């Protein structure tokens, strides 16, 4: 029974990883095509739906960690996925004024290259039981450049959205109300920006540690 469940788990994770991989390939293709043909102002319109689907699918990774399907700690997965969902839905989808910014292009390209490598790495690992050394190196090395470019784009887009968030008062809850509760999306966004200050270096150091561990294992294997 345990063997059957293990096979079932590998089949599921393989399908999941390769499906999301295909989504990110689509995002990168549409982004590069739009950049080449029309410029950065139309990149978001070209990638909107596949970007939303591929990024939202990452919520499953939190569930995978919670139920023990994967060994990735939820404490590392949750902040990264949460921040990306906030930018995808809470900024780009919610405030169309941000969509033509140049940072959308750097964001989408950084995210998609990172995820194409990551999902193909785990997809191959689940489907075949191994990954080639070049893919292992890419998985644990490309973040050295792509993480800073992705984080800079995220922070820049949240900052760009702040005046529109403040003017629109979207998602705000004002007093008085029957819940006796108030919420200001503008200040919540500022808090989110503030979290990047300690959070980004911490995550980068964590990934450096993972890189050292993974590449040292590959040398001794």
MIMARVO-657175 format. One line per field, with one value per residue: residue in three letters; chain; x, y, z of N, C-alpha, C, O, CB in turn. Coordinates in pm, whole numbers, always signed. Glycine has a CB too. Example, Ala and Ser with C-alpha at 12.3 -4.5 7.8 and 13.67 -1.06 7.14 Angstrom:
BEGIN
resn	Ala|Ser
chain	A|A
n.px	+1319|+1285
n.py	-569|-225
n.pz	+780|+708
ca.px	+1230|+1367
ca.py	-450|-106
ca.pz	+780|+714
c.px	+1320|+1290
c.py	-330|+3
c.pz	+780|+787
o.px	+1424|+1341
o.py	-332|+114
o.pz	+846|+804
cb.px	+1131|+1408
cb.py	-447|-60
cb.pz	+905|+572
END
This chain:
BEGIN
resn	Unk|Unk|Unk|Unk|Unk|Unk|Unk|Unk|Unk|Unk|Unk|Unk|Unk|Unk|Unk|Unk|Unk|Unk|Unk|Unk|Unk|Unk|Unk|Unk|Unk|Unk|Unk|Unk|Unk|Unk|Unk|Unk|Unk|Unk|Unk|Unk|Unk|Unk|Unk|Unk|Unk|Unk|Unk|Unk|Unk|Unk|Unk|Unk|Unk|Unk|Unk|Unk|Unk|Unk|Unk|Unk|Unk|Unk|Unk|Unk|Unk|Unk|Unk|Unk|Unk|Unk|Unk|Unk|Unk|Unk|Unk|Unk|Unk|Unk|Unk|Unk|Unk|Unk|Unk|Unk|Unk|Unk|Unk|Unk|Unk|Unk|Unk|Unk|Unk|Unk|Unk|Unk|Unk|Unk|Unk|Unk|Unk|Unk|Unk|Unk|Unk|Unk|Unk|Unk|Unk|Unk|Unk|Unk|Unk|Unk|Unk|Unk|Unk|Unk|Unk|Unk|Unk|Unk|Unk|Unk|Unk|Unk|Unk|Unk|Unk|Unk|Unk|Unk|Unk|Unk|Unk|Unk|Unk|Unk|Unk|Unk|Unk|Unk|Unk|Unk|Unk|Unk|Unk|Unk|Unk|Unk|Unk|Unk|Unk|Unk|Unk|Unk|Unk|Unk|Unk|Unk|Unk|Unk|Unk|Unk|Unk|Unk|Unk|Unk|Unk|Unk|Unk|Unk|Unk|Unk|Unk|Unk|Unk|Unk|Unk|Unk|Unk|Unk|Unk|Unk|Unk|Unk|Unk|Unk|Unk|Unk|Unk|Unk|Unk|Unk|Unk|Unk|Unk|Unk|Unk|Unk|Unk|Unk|Unk|Unk|Unk|Unk|Unk|Unk|Unk|Unk|Unk|Unk|Unk|Unk|Unk|Unk|Unk|Unk|Unk|Unk|Unk|Unk|Unk|Unk|Unk
chain	A|A|A|A|A|A|A|A|A|A|A|A|A|A|A|A|A|A|A|A|A|A|A|A|A|A|A|A|A|A|A|A|A|A|A|A|A|A|A|A|A|A|A|A|A|A|A|A|A|A|A|A|A|A|A|A|A|A|A|A|A|A|A|A|A|A|A|A|A|A|A|A|A|A|A|A|A|A|A|A|A|A|A|A|A|A|A|A|A|A|A|A|A|A|A|A|A|A|A|A|A|A|A|A|A|A|A|A|A|A|A|A|A|A|A|A|A|A|A|A|A|A|A|A|A|A|A|A|A|A|A|A|A|A|A|A|A|A|A|A|A|A|A|A|A|A|A|A|A|A|A|A|A|A|A|A|A|A|A|A|A|A|A|A|A|A|A|A|A|A|A|A|A|A|A|A|A|A|A|A|A|A|A|A|A|A|A|A|A|A|A|A|A|A|A|A|A|A|A|A|A|A|A|A|A|A|A|A|A|A|A|A|A|A|A|A|A|A|A|A|A
n.px	+82|+193|+387|+231|+101|+321|+398|+171|+184|+417|+338|+131|+272|+453|+284|+171|+399|+498|+280|+251|+500|+466|+284|+440|+630|+471|+406|+662|+718|+506|+563|+822|+767|+580|+741|+932|+774|+600|+683|+746|+511|+291|+326|+207|-66|-35|+43|-131|-351|-226|-18|-154|-281|-62|+88|-98|-141|+69|-11|-80|+159|+203|+7|+102|+333|+221|+73|+269|+359|+579|+917|+981|+1003|+719|+745|+937|+828|+572|+601|+725|+551|+322|+395|+428|+171|+38|+149|+70|-218|-305|-182|-109|-340|-542|-489|-482|-326|-62|+26|+160|+415|+773|+893|+723|+795|+1058|+990|+815|+982|+1194|+1055|+943|+1162|+1295|+1096|+1048|+1287|+1284|+1042|+1082|+1302|+1201|+995|+1129|+1272|+1069|+945|+1150|+1327|+1575|+1794|+1963|+2305|+2354|+2106|+2057|+2257|+2167|+1923|+2006|+2163|+2086|+1921|+2087|+2110|+1848|+1675|+1734|+1662|+1394|+1283|+1342|+1181|+926|+909|+938|+706|+501|+553|+509|+238|+126|+27|-207|-344|-397|-556|-779|-897|-965|-1058|-1061|-1188|-1409|-1485|-1798|-1903|-2083|-1915|-1738|-1478|-1185|-998|-718|-606|-396|-209|-163|-30|+202|+310|+354|+556|+751|+809|+964|+1217|+1360|+1294|+1376|+1672|+1699|+1573|+1738|+1984|+1904|+1859|+2117|+2240|+2099|+2189|+2465|+2455|+2319|+2486|+2725|+2658|+2614|+2869|+2992|+2848
n.py	-121|+125|+155|+188|+430|+597|+590|+703|+958|+1054|+1054|+1243|+1478|+1502|+1553|+1792|+1965|+1970|+2072|+2333|+2425|+2436|+2644|+2864|+2869|+2955|+3211|+3337|+3321|+3475|+3721|+3791|+3799|+4007|+4218|+4235|+4293|+4508|+4651|+4740|+4834|+4679|+4432|+4325|+4295|+4096|+3875|+3838|+3646|+3375|+3431|+3488|+3241|+3059|+3165|+3165|+2896|+2818|+2823|+2570|+2458|+2539|+2392|+2138|+2131|+2154|+1915|+1731|+1630|+1728|+1821|+2082|+2362|+2522|+2772|+2895|+2882|+3007|+3301|+3383|+3299|+3431|+3704|+3725|+3665|+3882|+4092|+4008|+3990|+4184|+4418|+4444|+4336|+4468|+4741|+4893|+5102|+5050|+4868|+4923|+4984|+4975|+4799|+4581|+4414|+4330|+4201|+3990|+3844|+3773|+3619|+3414|+3281|+3185|+3010|+2831|+2691|+2589|+2435|+2249|+2119|+1994|+1851|+1672|+1535|+1405|+1256|+1104|+1041|+1153|+1436|+1613|+1729|+1987|+2110|+2103|+2279|+2517|+2546|+2608|+2833|+3041|+3211|+3391|+3615|+3649|+3657|+3906|+4084|+4020|+4076|+4350|+4445|+4373|+4529|+4785|+4803|+4784|+5018|+5203|+5170|+5281|+5561|+5532|+5340|+5479|+5693|+5562|+5416|+5154|+4831|+4918|+4939|+5125|+5294|+5403|+5061|+4748|+4554|+4685|+4750|+4850|+4892|+4972|+4970|+5101|+5156|+4895|+4804|+4955|+4842|+4586|+4650|+4724|+4479|+4357|+4457|+4332|+4076|+4003|+3995|+3789|+3571|+3548|+3477|+3230|+3088|+3089|+2922|+2684|+2644|+2599|+2361|+2187|+2184|+2094|+1836|+1726|+1715|+1525|+1305
n.pz	+0|+82|-112|-340|-283|-281|-550|-662|-552|-676|-943|-938|-849|-1057|-1278|-1188|-1167|-1435|-1567|-1461|-1534|-1815|-1825|-1739|-1943|-2150|-2053|-2061|-2337|-2454|-2333|-2430|-2702|-2714|-2622|-2827|-3054|-2988|-2763|-2411|-2291|-2353|-2250|-2014|-2087|-2276|-2130|-1920|-1844|-1855|-1674|-1433|-1388|-1373|-1160|-949|-924|-771|-511|-442|-367|-110|+20|-43|+114|+368|+400|+378|+132|+1|+95|+135|+349|+487|+596|+441|+189|+198|+243|+3|-204|-118|-143|-418|-510|-405|-559|-815|-805|-616|-693|-983|-1115|-977|-1003|-1283|-1378|-1330|-1512|-1752|-1691|-1710|-1532|-1519|-1727|-1654|-1419|-1504|-1678|-1506|-1310|-1477|-1605|-1379|-1276|-1486|-1489|-1227|-1205|-1411|-1310|-1072|-1189|-1357|-1166|-1022|-1224|-1346|-1147|-1118|-1185|-1444|-1418|-1515|-1504|-1233|-1151|-1273|-1137|-879|-910|-1086|-944|-822|-979|-1080|-859|-720|-936|-971|-714|-693|-898|-801|-563|-675|-833|-643|-500|-706|-737|-509|-500|-656|-516|-280|-374|-483|-278|-280|-160|+101|+433|+609|+917|+1063|+1102|+1098|+1192|+1344|+1265|+1092|+788|+596|+281|+163|+371|+447|+223|+238|+467|+365|+182|+366|+482|+295|+343|+573|+493|+229|+222|+411|+283|+62|+177|+280|+41|-61|+123|+67|-191|-157|-11|-191|-422|-318|-245|-496|-597|-442|-505
ca.px	+0|+283|+451|+131|+82|+442|+389|+62|+237|+512|+261|+62|+370|+508|+183|+161|+518|+508|+168|+286|+614|+411|+224|+546|+687|+376|+425|+787|+704|+420|+632|+930|+702|+523|+853|+993|+683|+527|+744|+714|+380|+185|+367|+108|-184|-1|+67|-218|-420|-133|+56|-243|-302|+63|+127|-196|-122|+173|-77|-78|+287|+184|-69|+193|+419|+141|+31|+387|+390|+716|+992|+1005|+937|+614|+795|+1011|+740|+459|+628|+757|+428|+233|+436|+401|+26|+3|+184|-10|-359|-327|-124|-126|-480|-629|-459|-438|-230|+75|+52|+246|+547|+886|+923|+641|+874|+1164|+923|+764|+1096|+1263|+970|+920|+1286|+1313|+999|+1072|+1398|+1246|+940|+1140|+1390|+1121|+921|+1220|+1306|+955|+914|+1262|+1404|+1704|+1803|+2099|+2388|+2341|+1979|+2080|+2335|+2077|+1823|+2064|+2256|+2026|+1859|+2187|+2075|+1703|+1606|+1740|+1584|+1252|+1246|+1345|+1060|+810|+910|+915|+566|+418|+575|+442|+93|+81|-63|-335|-411|-445|-663|-897|-951|-1011|-1037|-1060|-1309|-1413|-1577|-1849|-1965|-2138|-1806|-1654|-1344|-1141|-881|-671|-521|-277|-113|-128|+69|+326|+362|+407|+684|+844|+848|+1070|+1348|+1430|+1258|+1453|+1805|+1685|+1543|+1857|+2079|+1850|+1883|+2262|+2265|+2047|+2279|+2588|+2423|+2284|+2600|+2828|+2608|+2630|+3011|+3030|+2764
ca.py	+0|+241|+168|+241|+572|+668|+603|+798|+1089|+1094|+1083|+1371|+1587|+1514|+1622|+1929|+2042|+1989|+2158|+2472|+2455|+2475|+2776|+2965|+2878|+3039|+3348|+3390|+3335|+3591|+3843|+3822|+3831|+4141|+4312|+4248|+4347|+4629|+4723|+4697|+4879|+4580|+4301|+4272|+4250|+3974|+3761|+3847|+3524|+3268|+3471|+3470|+3098|+2995|+3213|+3121|+2751|+2798|+2804|+2426|+2423|+2557|+2274|+2023|+2135|+2132|+1775|+1645|+1575|+1772|+1853|+2226|+2420|+2620|+2903|+2953|+2887|+3098|+3444|+3407|+3287|+3537|+3833|+3719|+3675|+4021|+4173|+3962|+4024|+4304|+4536|+4449|+4314|+4565|+4879|+4889|+5210|+4999|+4759|+4963|+5020|+4894|+4694|+4462|+4327|+4266|+4110|+3871|+3767|+3714|+3512|+3302|+3202|+3114|+2903|+2731|+2608|+2520|+2332|+2141|+2046|+1905|+1762|+1566|+1457|+1320|+1166|+1015|+1006|+1222|+1556|+1631|+1821|+2125|+2163|+2124|+2402|+2628|+2556|+2668|+2941|+3155|+3303|+3491|+3734|+3662|+3695|+4053|+4156|+3996|+4150|+4493|+4472|+4366|+4648|+4901|+4806|+4817|+5161|+5276|+5159|+5347|+5676|+5485|+5272|+5582|+5772|+5481|+5359|+5017|+4730|+4979|+4927|+5244|+5298|+5291|+4948|+4651|+4472|+4772|+4716|+4930|+4841|+5064|+4895|+5181|+5130|+4753|+4794|+5009|+4737|+4482|+4701|+4719|+4339|+4322|+4503|+4220|+3948|+3972|+3943|+3660|+3469|+3533|+3397|+3094|+3025|+3067|+2802|+2571|+2627|+2537|+2223|+2107|+2168|+2011|+1699|+1680|+1690|+1402|+1194
ca.pz	+0|+90|-243|-434|-250|-323|-696|-687|-518|-779|-1065|-916|-846|-1192|-1360|-1137|-1204|-1579|-1609|-1428|-1623|-1946|-1806|-1735|-2078|-2223|-2004|-2115|-2483|-2482|-2288|-2525|-2829|-2700|-2613|-2959|-3154|-2951|-2651|-2274|-2244|-2381|-2197|-1919|-2160|-2348|-2039|-1801|-1802|-1816|-1554|-1318|-1366|-1331|-1028|-850|-907|-669|-381|-415|-304|+35|+64|-52|+232|+490|+413|+375|+0|-30|+216|+144|+467|+457|+640|+330|+71|+217|+218|-137|-283|-73|-202|-562|-529|-376|-676|-929|-790|-536|-759|-1129|-1154|-909|-1042|-1423|-1406|-1314|-1607|-1864|-1638|-1758|-1434|-1546|-1815|-1575|-1325|-1573|-1729|-1390|-1256|-1569|-1621|-1252|-1259|-1590|-1439|-1102|-1228|-1491|-1217|-988|-1278|-1399|-1046|-989|-1336|-1379|-1027|-1117|-1268|-1497|-1339|-1565|-1456|-1090|-1139|-1306|-1030|-759|-942|-1158|-849|-784|-1056|-1101|-735|-705|-1038|-941|-593|-727|-978|-711|-476|-759|-877|-526|-476|-815|-718|-385|-521|-709|-404|-188|-437|-512|-153|-307|-56|+234|+516|+693|+1031|+1142|+1034|+1195|+1247|+1426|+1217|+977|+716|+494|+189|+139|+479|+439|+115|+293|+557|+277|+134|+478|+507|+201|+392|+636|+432|+107|+256|+481|+183|-23|+255|+284|-89|-71|+202|-9|-307|-108|+28|-309|-512|-251|-255|-633|-619|-372|-555
c.px	+86|+350|+357|+109|+202|+441|+283|+109|+331|+441|+193|+160|+434|+412|+172|+278|+527|+395|+201|+408|+564|+347|+328|+620|+601|+392|+550|+778|+622|+488|+740|+874|+646|+633|+913|+903|+624|+588|+686|+573|+269|+216|+260|-14|-158|+7|-35|-276|-323|-51|-29|-262|-177|+102|+31|-185|-19|+114|-75|+51|+282|+111|+18|+283|+344|+104|+147|+419|+532|+784|+1018|+932|+836|+660|+876|+922|+634|+491|+653|+632|+330|+267|+408|+252|-23|+32|+94|-154|-383|-273|-160|-271|-570|-610|-398|-334|-85|+119|+146|+387|+654|+916|+838|+720|+983|+1106|+885|+879|+1171|+1185|+966|+1046|+1312|+1222|+1010|+1181|+1353|+1146|+993|+1233|+1309|+1038|+1005|+1255|+1194|+930|+1024|+1344|+1540|+1693|+1945|+2174|+2373|+2212|+1986|+2155|+2248|+1978|+1879|+2163|+2190|+1960|+1956|+2161|+1924|+1626|+1615|+1659|+1434|+1205|+1243|+1222|+935|+799|+878|+769|+471|+430|+503|+290|+40|-8|-201|-415|-473|-564|-792|-971|-1011|-969|-1032|-1194|-1307|-1514|-1678|-1905|-2005|-2032|-1717|-1506|-1308|-1014|-845|-568|-391|-170|-72|-21|+204|+392|+424|+543|+791|+894|+960|+1209|+1422|+1409|+1345|+1595|+1800|+1663|+1665|+1964|+2035|+1879|+2033|+2302|+2218|+2137|+2407|+2567|+2399|+2404|+2711|+2788|+2633|+2777|+3056|+2953|+2837
c.py	+127|+266|+229|+390|+656|+692|+708|+941|+1141|+1130|+1220|+1488|+1610|+1591|+1769|+2014|+2069|+2077|+2305|+2517|+2505|+2614|+2886|+2978|+2970|+3186|+3411|+3415|+3459|+3722|+3885|+3864|+3974|+4247|+4340|+4323|+4484|+4708|+4684|+4734|+4776|+4442|+4243|+4219|+4117|+3852|+3749|+3712|+3409|+3302|+3448|+3322|+3031|+3037|+3166|+2970|+2721|+2783|+2656|+2384|+2441|+2436|+2149|+2015|+2103|+1986|+1677|+1581|+1611|+1812|+2002|+2285|+2527|+2761|+2973|+2974|+2996|+3245|+3473|+3401|+3398|+3671|+3836|+3730|+3818|+4111|+4137|+4011|+4158|+4431|+4539|+4433|+4424|+4709|+4883|+4996|+5161|+4908|+4794|+4999|+4923|+4777|+4569|+4363|+4255|+4168|+3979|+3784|+3699|+3598|+3392|+3218|+3120|+2992|+2795|+2634|+2525|+2407|+2218|+2055|+1946|+1807|+1644|+1474|+1360|+1216|+1061|+971|+1070|+1350|+1568|+1739|+1965|+2190|+2190|+2255|+2525|+2653|+2633|+2781|+3063|+3255|+3415|+3623|+3757|+3697|+3846|+4129|+4139|+4077|+4300|+4532|+4471|+4493|+4774|+4915|+4837|+4967|+5246|+5278|+5241|+5470|+5636|+5412|+5375|+5657|+5692|+5435|+5220|+4924|+4788|+4955|+5043|+5228|+5410|+5181|+4845|+4562|+4552|+4751|+4805|+4870|+4939|+4992|+4969|+5152|+4983|+4730|+4849|+4908|+4624|+4523|+4689|+4578|+4296|+4356|+4393|+4088|+3909|+3924|+3807|+3547|+3442|+3449|+3252|+3019|+3000|+2940|+2676|+2540|+2553|+2390|+2135|+2082|+2085|+1864|+1642|+1647|+1559|+1281|+1117
c.pz	+0|-43|-346|-411|-294|-474|-733|-660|-627|-910|-1053|-923|-982|-1282|-1318|-1186|-1353|-1634|-1582|-1509|-1758|-1938|-1807|-1868|-2163|-2183|-2065|-2265|-2518|-2444|-2388|-2660|-2825|-2694|-2751|-3057|-3118|-2836|-2517|-2229|-2265|-2323|-2104|-1991|-2231|-2256|-1927|-1757|-1768|-1692|-1429|-1285|-1311|-1190|-919|-824|-799|-529|-342|-345|-153|+92|+60|+71|+360|+509|+400|+242|-43|+100|+233|+265|+427|+494|+531|+208|+81|+188|+70|-226|-248|-138|-351|-592|-503|-496|-795|-921|-720|-595|-907|-1172|-1098|-957|-1181|-1458|-1400|-1428|-1721|-1819|-1690|-1662|-1451|-1631|-1737|-1474|-1393|-1624|-1615|-1332|-1349|-1589|-1495|-1242|-1366|-1545|-1320|-1127|-1316|-1404|-1135|-1072|-1323|-1282|-1011|-1099|-1358|-1258|-1020|-1199|-1320|-1420|-1385|-1515|-1305|-1068|-1168|-1193|-911|-787|-1006|-1064|-808|-856|-1057|-974|-712|-810|-1014|-822|-619|-806|-892|-626|-556|-802|-760|-496|-580|-795|-602|-409|-572|-601|-310|-246|-454|-387|-176|-193|+86|+304|+614|+808|+1006|+1052|+1139|+1258|+1343|+1394|+1099|+916|+605|+405|+160|+245|+484|+333|+160|+387|+474|+221|+243|+507|+414|+256|+468|+562|+314|+138|+324|+380|+94|+48|+264|+154|-113|+6|+130|-128|-266|-76|-95|-399|-450|-255|-394|-664|-556|-423|-663
o.px	+57|+370|+397|+101|+187|+479|+303|+77|+324|+480|+198|+135|+465|+453|+165|+258|+561|+412|+182|+417|+614|+356|+307|+666|+651|+392|+546|+824|+663|+473|+747|+927|+662|+619|+942|+950|+601|+547|+591|+521|+163|+141|+226|-61|-249|-20|-26|-254|-337|-17|+20|-259|-183|+146|+74|-215|-18|+183|-68|+52|+347|+147|+10|+307|+394|+104|+128|+497|+597|+719|+1071|+813|+865|+619|+883|+938|+609|+416|+608|+611|+262|+178|+368|+212|-114|-50|+48|-207|-469|-311|-234|-320|-663|-703|-276|-261|+5|+237|+206|+470|+628|+960|+875|+713|+1000|+1166|+920|+872|+1209|+1241|+984|+1037|+1347|+1266|+984|+1170|+1380|+1164|+953|+1241|+1343|+1014|+957|+1267|+1220|+898|+994|+1422|+1615|+1597|+2039|+2113|+2378|+2209|+1928|+2121|+2254|+1952|+1808|+2239|+2233|+1943|+1912|+2187|+1877|+1521|+1513|+1595|+1356|+1099|+1152|+1164|+848|+693|+800|+715|+372|+330|+442|+223|-80|-112|-302|-538|-588|-662|-901|-1093|-1098|-860|-1002|-1299|-1214|-1615|-1646|-1948|-1965|-2054|-1634|-1422|-1394|-935|-931|-459|-288|-55|+41|+68|+309|+514|+530|+635|+905|+1008|+1040|+1308|+1536|+1495|+1383|+1636|+1885|+1725|+1692|+2026|+2117|+1919|+2070|+2385|+2287|+2158|+2450|+2650|+2452|+2422|+2783|+2874|+2669|+2805|+3144|+2988|+2784
o.py	+223|+381|+312|+468|+770|+799|+790|+1033|+1258|+1225|+1301|+1586|+1723|+1683|+1858|+2123|+2180|+2147|+2390|+2634|+2605|+2692|+2991|+3087|+3052|+3274|+3524|+3518|+3539|+3823|+4002|+3954|+4050|+4354|+4454|+4407|+4567|+4823|+4607|+4673|+4787|+4346|+4125|+4109|+4035|+3740|+3657|+3670|+3349|+3213|+3394|+3283|+2955|+2954|+3131|+2924|+2611|+2736|+2622|+2286|+2369|+2385|+2064|+1907|+2034|+1937|+1556|+1486|+1535|+1835|+2044|+2261|+2612|+2858|+3095|+3070|+3068|+3309|+3575|+3488|+3453|+3744|+3940|+3796|+3867|+4195|+4226|+4067|+4236|+4541|+4627|+4508|+4469|+4789|+4876|+4981|+5224|+4876|+4705|+5040|+4805|+4671|+4462|+4243|+4134|+4064|+3871|+3662|+3583|+3491|+3278|+3095|+3002|+2884|+2678|+2513|+2405|+2297|+2103|+1933|+1827|+1694|+1530|+1352|+1245|+1101|+945|+876|+1045|+1370|+1537|+1831|+2057|+2311|+2287|+2333|+2624|+2768|+2713|+2819|+3176|+3372|+3521|+3730|+3869|+3762|+3910|+4228|+4233|+4139|+4369|+4639|+4556|+4555|+4858|+5025|+4908|+5034|+5348|+5375|+5268|+5481|+5697|+5422|+5360|+5683|+5747|+5416|+5175|+4936|+4716|+4951|+5056|+5157|+5505|+5207|+4854|+4501|+4496|+4736|+4834|+4805|+4984|+4959|+4906|+5127|+4951|+4648|+4795|+4891|+4573|+4441|+4651|+4560|+4209|+4292|+4362|+4000|+3793|+3821|+3721|+3441|+3328|+3362|+3161|+2903|+2903|+2862|+2574|+2424|+2459|+2305|+2024|+1970|+2014|+1776|+1525|+1561|+1490|+1167|+1020
o.pz	-71|-84|-427|-507|-337|-521|-823|-736|-665|-979|-1145|-993|-1019|-1353|-1402|-1241|-1394|-1733|-1669|-1547|-1810|-2033|-1868|-1902|-2240|-2269|-2115|-2314|-2602|-2513|-2426|-2725|-2920|-2754|-2785|-3134|-3206|-2813|-2507|-2136|-2203|-2345|-2115|-1961|-2244|-2299|-1846|-1643|-1661|-1614|-1330|-1169|-1214|-1110|-809|-714|-742|-438|-224|-271|-78|+197|+149|+126|+448|+622|+410|+236|-114|+202|+336|+282|+343|+431|+528|+133|-15|+114|+18|-311|-335|-182|-405|-688|-569|-532|-867|-1017|-760|-555|-951|-1257|-1165|-952|-1196|-1556|-1457|-1440|-1782|-1900|-1711|-1706|-1403|-1609|-1751|-1446|-1344|-1613|-1626|-1307|-1304|-1591|-1502|-1203|-1338|-1562|-1313|-1076|-1298|-1423|-1129|-1030|-1326|-1297|-975|-1069|-1386|-1266|-926|-1273|-1247|-1365|-1303|-1488|-1256|-979|-1096|-1157|-849|-699|-982|-1100|-764|-801|-1038|-982|-686|-777|-1035|-827|-573|-785|-908|-618|-512|-807|-778|-470|-547|-830|-596|-343|-535|-596|-267|-176|-441|-390|-101|-137|+181|+241|+693|+796|+934|+940|+1255|+1362|+1414|+1483|+1015|+985|+530|+450|+135|+211|+521|+350|+123|+387|+508|+213|+217|+550|+448|+220|+434|+566|+301|+84|+300|+390|+56|-13|+257|+156|-177|-39|+129|-162|-331|-109|-104|-447|-520|-268|-408|-746|-607|-391|-717
cb.px	-93|+388|+499|-2|+59|+567|+355|-60|+311|+613|+155|-10|+477|+537|+44|+156|+642|+508|+38|+314|+702|+306|+147|+645|+699|+232|+434|+902|+638|+286|+694|+1023|+590|+436|+961|+1025|+570|+388|+728|+812|+343|+164|+500|+67|-227|+132|+204|-331|-515|-40|+97|-378|-344|+176|+136|-337|-78|+271|-224|-93|+400|+106|-194|+279|+484|+14|-74|+372|+289|+717|+1124|+960|+1041|+485|+880|+1130|+674|+409|+749|+860|+363|+238|+585|+457|-47|+80|+333|-9|-429|-268|+29|-42|-529|-604|-364|-557|-249|+87|-76|+185|+545|+1012|+903|+508|+937|+1249|+797|+674|+1191|+1286|+829|+871|+1407|+1287|+860|+1110|+1518|+1186|+817|+1219|+1464|+1029|+871|+1347|+1333|+830|+894|+1352|+1419|+1817|+1762|+2094|+2534|+2345|+1865|+2160|+2456|+2001|+1777|+2131|+2363|+1924|+1812|+2328|+2128|+1649|+1666|+1884|+1621|+1228|+1344|+1473|+1047|+821|+1048|+1003|+527|+461|+725|+476|+55|+200|+0|-312|-310|-332|-617|-858|-1058|-955|-910|-1031|-1317|-1449|-1500|-1958|-1870|-2242|-1721|-1680|-1335|-1115|-908|-608|-595|-312|-173|-254|+21|+300|+249|+309|+671|+780|+727|+1048|+1330|+1384|+1117|+1459|+1875|+1568|+1424|+1913|+2096|+1698|+1825|+2340|+2197|+1904|+2314|+2640|+2299|+2175|+2654|+2847|+2459|+2579|+3094|+3005|+2629
cb.py	+0|+219|+34|+165|+588|+588|+466|+764|+1084|+983|+973|+1370|+1559|+1375|+1552|+1930|+1970|+1855|+2119|+2486|+2330|+2371|+2780|+2931|+2736|+2992|+3350|+3294|+3210|+3578|+3821|+3702|+3730|+4149|+4257|+4110|+4251|+4593|+4870|+4755|+5008|+4568|+4313|+4380|+4355|+3991|+3773|+3942|+3480|+3236|+3620|+3535|+3030|+3029|+3365|+3155|+2687|+2914|+2856|+2348|+2508|+2688|+2253|+2031|+2271|+2216|+1743|+1540|+1626|+1891|+1780|+2297|+2479|+2586|+2888|+2864|+2754|+3086|+3489|+3305|+3148|+3550|+3858|+3589|+3576|+4071|+4154|+3810|+3914|+4286|+4539|+4341|+4176|+4558|+4946|+4906|+5324|+4924|+4714|+5082|+5019|+4981|+4749|+4502|+4409|+4371|+4176|+3913|+3858|+3820|+3563|+3353|+3295|+3209|+2959|+2799|+2695|+2620|+2393|+2198|+2144|+1988|+1838|+1625|+1551|+1404|+1246|+1082|+859|+1130|+1684|+1666|+1780|+2126|+2066|+2005|+2399|+2598|+2417|+2563|+2890|+3104|+3227|+3441|+3722|+3534|+3619|+4099|+4105|+3849|+4119|+4527|+4368|+4243|+4663|+4894|+4673|+4733|+5193|+5212|+5015|+5389|+5773|+5392|+5182|+5680|+5822|+5362|+5452|+4966|+4655|+5131|+4788|+5367|+5321|+5339|+4885|+4564|+4414|+4747|+4565|+5076|+4698|+5193|+4868|+5331|+5173|+4667|+4869|+5142|+4682|+4453|+4847|+4775|+4247|+4394|+4626|+4205|+3952|+4095|+4042|+3665|+3511|+3673|+3456|+3097|+3111|+3189|+2812|+2601|+2765|+2611|+2221|+2177|+2304|+2057|+1694|+1786|+1804|+1417|+1246
cb.pz	+122|+200|-292|-420|-99|-283|-761|-599|-383|-804|-1090|-779|-742|-1251|-1346|-984|-1157|-1650|-1535|-1276|-1642|-1994|-1677|-1625|-2144|-2197|-1850|-2086|-2543|-2407|-2149|-2541|-2861|-2574|-2519|-3015|-3177|-2915|-2672|-2179|-2313|-2531|-2123|-1820|-2262|-2420|-1978|-1828|-1911|-1931|-1563|-1345|-1496|-1428|-1026|-897|-1038|-672|-385|-545|-364|+64|-23|-181|+244|+485|+308|+474|-103|-133|+214|+14|+562|+533|+766|+293|+51|+357|+299|-185|-261|+78|-176|-620|-437|-252|-713|-938|-713|-403|-742|-1193|-1104|-762|-939|-1513|-1307|-1183|-1664|-1936|-1483|-1774|-1294|-1617|-1929|-1503|-1267|-1691|-1810|-1282|-1232|-1703|-1650|-1134|-1259|-1724|-1401|-1004|-1292|-1612|-1123|-897|-1399|-1461|-928|-967|-1464|-1477|-1019|-1173|-1188|-1647|-1346|-1718|-1488|-1029|-1235|-1436|-986|-680|-1034|-1259|-724|-815|-1200|-1158|-614|-711|-1179|-917|-479|-806|-1091|-620|-406|-882|-941|-401|-477|-950|-698|-305|-620|-831|-327|-154|-573|-594|-94|-442|-83|+225|+592|+609|+1168|+1241|+928|+1127|+1134|+1576|+1176|+1021|+658|+558|+59|+139|+614|+408|-10|+367|+649|+161|+88|+601|+490|+69|+482|+780|+388|+18|+346|+582|+97|-60|+396|+310|-201|-16|+337|-56|-369|+16|+118|-388|-553|-103|-222|-731|-565|-222|-611
END
